[in-house]
Amino acid sequence: MSVLPAGIPAEAIRAAGEKSKPLPPGTNVSMFRPRDIYGVVRPRTVTEVRAIVRAFAEDEGGPRLQAVSTGRNWGLGSREPARDEVVTLELGALDAVRDLDVEGGWAVIEPGVTQLRLAELLTGTGRMLNVTASSGHTSVLGNMIDRGVGLRRQRTLDLAGLEVVLPDGELIRVGWWPHGERPGAVNPQGLGPSPLALFTQSDLGIITAGVVRLLPRPEAQRVLRLGFGRDRLPEAIDELRRWTAQGLVSGVLKVYDTVSTRSYGGHGDEYVTHLCVDGTERSVEALTRVIEEEAARSGLFTRVLRSDEQPPAPDDLVARAVERLYAGDPSRNETMLRSAVGQEAEQVDAKGGGWLFFLPLIPFTGSAVAHSQDLLAQVHAETGIQPGSTINALDPDVIDLVVSFRFPRTESDAARAHRALDRTYELFAEAGFHPYRLDSEHHHWVDRLDADPAARAFVRRLKQTLDPRQVIAPGRYA
């Protein structure tokens, strides 16, 4: 007897287990424990999503719904839920670009729209998408509602509105939505208390569409690549922070350590900074000259290369991809993905090399960055697993530190890598460097890291009020 409730459109059912027998376990590139999944449903329309949610709302005692977009949340569990006994709601077939307003700077898209597709639609226009360094075949909305980071800024800043199916099947729109022939200026907060943020990193509803803000495309752009040694790390970071604070840098300044540079197919035996400068032709030329002078004055950098005069070598996959990413073009990301895991996007979870991520926010200071590198060296010494790290400066005060672990996909190597990840969570938490995203194995850390347990209890009361039947499975942040 199928575990799926009555009322689900037959065309949407992809797989169904029995009440006492889940589906065969899937694979994920992180080799986290596969959860018990009792069915897979793939709606094609919002109407079908609502019908599926209503069917589960009327059914008591069975598995709960877990929504995924493309399921390519690699390094954090991919499509795996945080807990057992779920039915996966695949939203990849909802892939419409419902509306696109280049002049107004926004697009209304569904969860199946990938960043490569939306970026290509904007080619030749005065707007661009704030893209990430992940595959072009990842979901724009999926990454946005998990609070990912693009090459221009945090992607929550690109989120203007969401269309949400609540646990009883009701459809609501929160934030800003275009209406009529004159939609007006984008105002994500609206009037009164804003519910928009309630549906990011959330199990309060199913996202079926969103309004994404599009950035103005610069008239001119240049990327500078600056190298420095580990012995100059604190001073170099403080200098880069000064440049960021004084407005010399456009977008997210990136610094790859040697492990990450090699992992993604780059060149260099030192730390490599990628720094974007954009604006008008004259302003870019002036800022470039100022940065070159500041870099020479500091004496901290071994080299300063300009993309217009010293373009990346053809086999420097990192530098070539990052240059295009600042311009809103993720088309070269697949080369970095293949370098990291040895597979195309469709085969990463099935055949790719082992891959884990830890994603903390740390202060943008030389001492904090140096401390983070010392902690990673300690993880390496204790476990034999050497992490790589990429510094992403979100603003003059905060760094998104992307820590990655690569490992052969054997049981013993996975166990060592998982121990290294566990130890990284512990050491960074002790240092006050807390993650802003969690993987499917570390969802219990949400309570350990909460600054105020009463606030977490408040969110859980909201969940109980909106979803008393637990139609939507508790997620990684429940």
N, C-alpha and C positions, 0 to 999 in steps of 0.2 A: 504494500500500500504506500503510495507516494506521500511524502511529508508536506508537499506543497498544498496550500489551502485552495478551495474552490474559488473561482472568480478571476483567476489569472488568465489573460489571453493566451490561447494555446500557442500562437505563433511566437510568443515571447519566451517560452520555456526552452532553455538550451540543455539542461540536465536536471535530473531529479533523483535523489537517493531514497532509500526506504527509511521508515521511522527509526529502525534500530541500526541502520547501516549508512554511514556517510559516503560521499563520493570518494573515489580514489584520491589520495593526497596529491597536491600540486607541488611544483618546485619553485624556489625563489633563490635569487643569486646570492642572498646573504646566508642561505642554509639555516634560517630560523625554522623552528618547529612548525610543520604544516598544521593548521587548525582543521577541526572537523566541519566540513561544509556539506550541507544536505541538498543543495540545489543551486542552479544558476539560471537567472532570468535576465533577458536582454530586451527591454522595451524599445520601441521605435519612435514613440511619440510621448509627449507629456501626458496625454490622456491615458495612455497605457501605464505610465508610472503611477498616476493617481489610482487607477484600478487595482494595481498590484499592492499599493500601500493600504488601500481600503480592505482588500482581501486578507492581508496579514493583521489588520486592526480588528477584524471580526473573528479571527482564529486565535484561540487561547492555548498556551502550552507548547507550541511548536518552536522551531528555530526563528530567529529574528533576522531582519534585513540589514545587510552591510553594503553600502553603495561604493562603487569604484568608477572612475572615469575611463582611462586607458589602462590602469593597473600597473603603470610603470614608475612606481615609487621606489626605485631601486636603491638598495643600501639601507632602506628603512623597513623592509618587509615586502616590498612590491605590492601585490594585491592581497596579501594575507591579512585577515582580520586580527584584532587584538585578542579575541576570545573565541572559544569553540561554539558550535551549534548555531551556525548562521546560514542564511541563503544569500548568495552574492547577487546584487543588483547591478548589472553592467550597464553603464550609461554611454558607452562608446558609440552606439548607433544614433544617439541624439547629437548630431554633428552639424547642425545648421548654423550658418552665420546669418542671423535673422535681420540684422540691420547694420549698416556701416556708414558713419558720418565723418568724413575726413575733415571737413571744415570745423565741425563741433568737437572733434577729437575723441570719438567713442565708437565702440562696436558692441552689439548685443550678440552673444555667442552661447552655444550649448556645450556641455561637458566634453563631447567627443571632438571638438575643434582643437587641432594641434597647433603648437606655436609656429611650426614651419608653414602650415597652410595660411594662418592669419598674416604672418610676415610677408608671404608671397603676394597676398591680396593688396598689401600696402606698398609694394614695389612701385617706384616712380611717383609716389604721392608725397605730400608734405608732412606725412605722419609716419611713425614707426612704433613697433611693439617693444616693450621692455622685456627682452628675451633672457632666458637662463642659459647656462653652459651645458645643460643636459640635452638629450636627444631632441631633435626637431619634431619627433613623433610623440612627444609627451603632451598631456593636456594643459592648456592655458589655465582653465578654471580649476582643475584638480590641484595644480601647484599653488595657485593663488589662494585657495581656501585653506591650504595647509601652511600658509604664510611663508612661501618660498621667497627667494631673493633673485632678482635679475641683475643685469649688468649696469642698469641705470639707477635702481633703488629697490627698496623692499616692495614686493608685489602687492601687498595689502594696500599700498598707496595708489595702485592702479585699479582697485576695485571700487566701482561706483554704485552698483546695485546687484541684488540677487533675487532670482525667482526660486521659491522654495515650496516643496510639497511637505506639509506638516504631517505628523504621525497619524492624523485622522483622515488624511487625503485632501484637506483644504489646500488651495493654492494661494500663496501670498507673494507680494513683491516688496522688498525692503530696500532702503537706500534710495537712489535716484533712478528713475526710468523715463525714457522719452515718451512724450504724449503729443499727438497731433502733428500739425505741420510746423509748429514753432516750439520745439522742445525746451528751449532756453538753456541757461548755463547749468553745467553739471554741479550738483550739490549732494554729495553722498550722505551727509548727516541729516538732511531734511529738517523738519521742525520737531521739537521735543526730544525725548529720549530716543537714541538711534539704535534699532535692533540689528543693524548690519553686521557688526562684529560678533554677535551671538551665533552666527552661522559659519564662522571660520573655526577650524579645528573643533568641529561641533558634531554631536549626534542628536541635535534637536530637529533636524529636517533633512530632506533630500534636495540637493541643488539641481535644478533642471535648466537654468540659464543664468547669465550674468552680464552686467554692463562693465566693459573693460575700457579704461582710459587709454588713449593713444598719445604718444609723446610727439612734440614737434621735431621734425627731422632737421638736424643742424645743416647750415649752409656749407660748412667745412669741418673736417675732423682729422685729427692726427693722434697716433698712439706712440708714446715714448716707452722704451724698454730700458730699465735701469738695473744694473747688477750690483750686488754687495755681498760681502762675506758674512758668515755666522758671527765672527768676532765684532762686527759693526752693527749687529741687529738692533739693539736698543736705540742707538743714536740714529740709525737710518729710519727706523719707524717714527721716532719723534720728529725728525725732519719732514717725513712724508705727511705726518699729521699737521705740521705747521702749514705746509702747502695746501692741504685740504681745507683747513680752517680759514685760510686767507683767499679762498676762491680760485686757486690756480687749477683745480682738478674738476673734470666733468664726469659724472656718473660714479660708479663704484670702483675705486682704486683696488687693484688686485696684486697680491704678492704670493708667488708660488715658492715653496721650499724645493730643495733638490729632489726629494722623493716624489712629490706631486708632479713636478715638471717632467721627470722621466716617465711617470705612470701614464700621463696623458700624451706622450709623444713629443715632448719639447726638448730644447737644448739647454745645457748649462750645468755647471758644477757649483753654483752659488744661488742665493736667493734672487729671483727675477721679479721686478715690479713692472706691471703694465698700467700705464697712466694715460687716460684719455683727455685730450684737449679739444673742445669744439666751440663753434660760434660762427662768426663771419670770417672770411679769409684773413682780414687784417688782424682781428683779435686772436685768432689761432697762431698767426705768425708771431705776434707780440708775446703771447703767453709762453709759447715754445722757447723763445729767446730768454725770457725771465727764468723759466725752469732750468734751462741749460746753465745759465749763470749761477743760479742758486746751488745747483748740483756741484758745479766746479768749486764754488766758494766753500761748500761744506767739506769737501775732501772725503766723502763717505762712499762714493759710488765708483765702481771700477770701470763702468762704461755707461754711456747714454746714447741710445740708438733711436733715430726717428723713422717712423714708418714711411715717410715720403722720400727719405734719402737712403736708408738702409732697411728695405723691406725684409720680412722674415724669410729665411731659407725655405725652399719648397718642402723640406722634410721637418721643419719646425712646426708641428701640428698645433701646438698650444698657441703660439704667437699669431699664426695665421687665422685660427678660429676666433681668438679674442678680439682681434682687430675688426672682424666682421660683426661680432656680437655687439660691440659698442654701437654699431650702425643698425642694429635691429635685424640682423641677418643670421639665422642659426644654421645655414646650409652646410657649414663645415664642421658642425658638432659631431657628426657621425664618425669622422676620422678619430676624434679624441675618444669616443665611446669604444671603437674597435681597439684602440691602443690600450684602454683600461681593462676591458674584459674579453677582448678577442672575438666579439660577435656583433652582428647587427641588432637593432632594437628588438625585432621579433623573436630573437633567440637568446637574449641576455639571460632570462630566468632559467631556460632549459639547459643551455650549454655554456654560458659565460663563466669566466673565472670568478672566484669568490670575491664579494664586495660588500663592505660595511661602511656606514657613515655615522659620525657623531658631530652634532651641529650646535656648538655653544656660541653665546654672545660674550665677548670680553671687552674690556676698556681699550680704547685706541691710545695706548701709551706704550712706549718702548719697554718699560719694566713688565707690564702685563703680558705682552707678546713674548718676551724672553722667558717669563715664567711658564707660559703655556708650552713653549718648546722644551723646556726642562722637564715638564710633566710627561710629555710624549716620549722623551728620551728615557724616563723612568719606566714607562709602560714597555718600551722596547727591551730594556734591561731585564725586567721581571718576566716577560712572556716570550721574548724572542720574535715578536711581531713588530715590524717597524711601520708606524703610521706615517702617512703624508699629510701635509696641511696646506691649505690655501687661505690667505688673509683676504677678506672682502671688507673694505672700509665703507660702511653704510653712511657715515657722516663723520664730523670731526671728533666724535666721542665714542662711537660704537663700532666694533668689528664683528662680523660674522665669520667665525673660524670654521672652515669645512675640513674636518678630519676624516681621512679615508684609510681603510684597511683592505689590502688585497691579499688573497690567500688561495692556494690550490683547493679544489673542491673535493677533499677527502674528509672523512669523519674526524680524523685526528687533527688535521689542519684547521678545520672549522671550529673544533673545540678550543684550540689555542687562540684563534682569532676572536671568538666570543669571550674568552677570558680577558683578552686585551681590551675589548670594548667595555666589558663590565668594570675593569680597573680604571679605564678612562673616565667613565661616569663617576666613579668614587673620587678619584683624585681631583677632577675638575670641580665637583660639587664642594669638596673641602676648600678649594681655592676661591669659591664664590663665582665660578664661571659656569653658569647654568645653560642647558640646552634650550633652544626655542622651538625645536621639533623633536618628537620622540619616535623610536622605531616600535615595531609590533611586540618585541620582547621586553621592552622597558616601559610599558604603559603605567606600571605601578609607581614609577618615579614621579608621576604627576602630583601625588600627595607629599612625597618627600621634599619636593622642590617648591611647594606652595608657600608664599610669604605669609598668607593669612588663611588658615583652615576654614574660618567662617565664610570667606568668599567662595571657596570651593563648595562648601555645604549649600550656599545660596544657589550656585549653578545647578547642583544636583536637585534642589527643590524645583527649579525651573524644569528640569528634565522630567521629574515626577508629575508635574502639573501638565506639561505638554504631551507627555508620552506615558500615561499611567500603565498601559499594557506592554510597555517596552517593545513596541513595534520595530523600532530602529535599534540595532545592536549597540551596546556600549563600545565606543571607539577607543583610540589610543590616548585620548585626553579626558575620558569619562571620570 
